[in-house]
Amino acid sequence: MTRGAPDSCPGVLRLHQAADGPLARVRVPGGRLEPAQLQALAEAARDLADGTIELTSRGNVQLRRVSDAAAITDRLAAADLLPSTTHERVRNIIASPLSGRIGGLADVRPLVPPLDTGLLAAPRLAGLPGRVLFTLDDGRGDVSGLGPDIGVHAVGQDEFALLLAGGDSGLRLSAADAVDVMLAAAHEFLDLRGDDPGRWRLHEIEHGAERVVDRLGLSPGAERLAFTASPSVPIGWLQQDDGSVSLGVGVRLGSLPARTAEFIAAVQRPVFVTPWRSLVITDLAEWTAEQVVRVLAPMGSIFDADSPWLLVSACAGQPGCAKSHTDVRADAADAVATGRVLPGPAVPLDPPPTTAAADVAVAGRQHWSGCDRRCGRPRGEVTDIVATGDGYIVRPRRLP
């Protein structure tokens, strides 16, 4: 696949001009936010944007309707959320959110800083498209199914499979070599991409993964692991291996009010943004965790793993997107509120050609889209609910 235009993925220094105003996307390598950083984001959202922090499917965050681009830049830089003016858009690093705290074969947390530092230290890697994705999976399989361009997946305490273009390359690496090989693979991707600005992802290059392996000069083994998108979201009370507690917090349609973010920042514990548009608050004493739930649950935060809100995602819709036929987020929220988001797995449907928003009732994971582009659609088994000029089309199917 190739395109006629370079990647236009937004950042902080290059805003996206959405229909409702400028949008800034802030990269959060490994999803980790310190309390002061979350507080800075909350203040920026309240003072300089629309009052919410949007969580993305790559564990990053967005601010919509930015009123002062220079002020946003200054605030985020002061909070160490903008460590580079050249590489900000390429720091798409997802790590298993529970790694090192609950389960997993290996702790991937120590790999995040050197991978991020290595990206920032290589001037050439600033040329990576903003869509390129790096993943670090601790072996539980939660992020390897997200289709990384370059990733590692723990197969033992000190052994990782190298993932390229979403699949197992057959190469096995030690923890000591993992970051260096991932960075080398990023350089090889740039070589293969050449001067073509329309190839944003490694899988868009013919035999891209095999060619990267060959250029790395390493010998792959015969074993190949298979990965699928994980439908499991860490929600609720999560007992850490050290006896502390993590809290998985569901966020309705991935839109976190600034006031809620300020309460979470006040807990003074590390917070992880997950690729499922949720949060994990870590390293809590049991009494503190109980108080956090008592405060945040009435504010709309979700601690029930069976909540229908966890089955629903949606694109920006109107008024944020000029291509959208309707306000899909309002329609999706109404479906949850009126009991039309049903429990259980998706089932085969024989829906009419189009359906009014108030008549859409679907079981299982579902993504509401304002047009046929289906922006923000999660991977795996998801029912598409796509707006048209005449209503919604319901499409249960699997996309790769």
Number of C-alpha atoms within 10 A of each C-alpha: 10 13 12 9 11 14 15 13 14 20 20 24 18 16 19 19 16 16 16 15 17 20 24 24 23 25 23 21 25 29 24 24 20 16 19 17 20 25 21 23 29 26 19 24 26 17 16 18 24 18 22 24 24 21 25 21 19 27 26 25 22 21 26 24 21 24 15 13 17 11 14 23 17 12 17 18 15 13 16 13 22 22 14 14 13 14 22 24 26 24 26 23 24 29 31 26 29 24 19 18 20 16 14 20 19 21 23 25 19 10 16 20 13 12 22 19 12 16 21 20 13 13 11 13 19 19 15 22 20 21 19 20 22 29 29 33 28 29 24 18 19 23 29 31 18 23 23 26 25 29 30 32 30 26 19 15 15 14 19 25 26 25 27 26 23 23 22 23 24 20 19 23 19 14 20 11 12 23 22 14 18 23 19 14 22 21 19 20 25 19 12 17 19 10 9 14 16 16 22 24 23 24 18 16 17 11 11 20 25 15 14 23 19 13 15 14 8 13 12 17 10 8 12 14 12 11 17 17 17 17 15 10 18 20 21 18 18 18 17 18 11 10 13 15 24 27 24 27 27 28 21 19 22 23 17 24 20 24 17 18 21 18 16 21 23 13 17 16 17 20 25 25 27 29 23 24 25 27 28 23 24 24 21 21 12 15 9 13 19 14 11 17 18 11 14 17 14 9 12 15 19 23 19 16 18 12 15 21 22 26 21 23 25 27 22 22 24 18 16 19 19 14 14 24 21 23 20 27 20 13 17 25 18 15 22 17 12 10 12 18 25 16 15 12 12 17 12 11 11 9 12 9 10 16 19 11 19 14 11 19 15 23 18 18 25 25 23 28 30 27 21 15 12 18 15 16 19 20 17 17 20 24 25 23 27 24 26 17 11 11 19 27 22 24 17 20 13 11 11 8
